[in-house]
C-alpha cells in the first residue's frame, strides 16, 4: 500500500495550487472484489484508489468563462490473503490552479470533492465509484464489489466484520 499522492506532485509539473475547496475527511475503507461466477475473491494485481475533485480551469479554449477540470490524489493498495483491501484514511483537499474573476463571478466556483473511484487491475479493469455522501457507510460497513465479465460491477454494503 502506498500513501495517497497528489496528482500534480506525481505526474504533472505545475506551480503550487492557488485556490482550495472544503476539506473532506475520508475514513479508512475496507473493500473486497468478488468474482460473480465463483463467489470467490477476485485475483487482483493491484487496486488504485482515486480521490477525485473538480476545479475551474481558465483559460479554456471552448469556454470563455473556463471549464471544470478533474484532478485527484491516488494510492495503490494490495489485497490480503482473504482478498480484503485496507485503504487508509485520507483527507481530500480539493485544489485548483486558477483563482481569478471567474471563480467568483457570476457565482462562487471553488474546487469541490466529486467522488472516490476504486479500480482493480485483474486482466481488465473492474471499477466502481463512491459519492462523498456515502462515505459514512464505512464507519460500520465494508464494501463488497461483485464483478461480472468485462468489469461491470455491483456494490453491496455489508456490516463490518473487522475490529
HELIX and SHEET records of a PDB file:
HELIX    1   1 UNK A    7  UNK A   10  1                                   4    
HELIX    2   2 UNK A  101  UNK A  103  5                                   3    
HELIX    3   3 UNK A  132  UNK A  139  5                                   8    
HELIX    4   4 UNK A  149  UNK A  151  5                                   3    
SHEET    1   A 5 UNK A   5  UNK A   6  0                                        
SHEET    2   A 5 UNK A  67  UNK A  77 -1                                        
SHEET    3   A 5 UNK A  46  UNK A  57 -1                                        
SHEET    4   A 5 UNK A 112  UNK A 121 -1                                        
SHEET    5   A 5 UNK A 125  UNK A 130 -1                                        
SHEET    1   B 2 UNK A  19  UNK A  26  0                                        
SHEET    2   B 2 UNK A  90  UNK A  96 -1                                        
SHEET    1   C 4 UNK A  84  UNK A  87  0                                        
SHEET    2   C 4 UNK A  29  UNK A  35 -1                                        
SHEET    3   C 4 UNK A 141  UNK A 147  1                                        
SHEET    4   C 4 UNK A 153  UNK A 159 -1                                        
END                                                                             
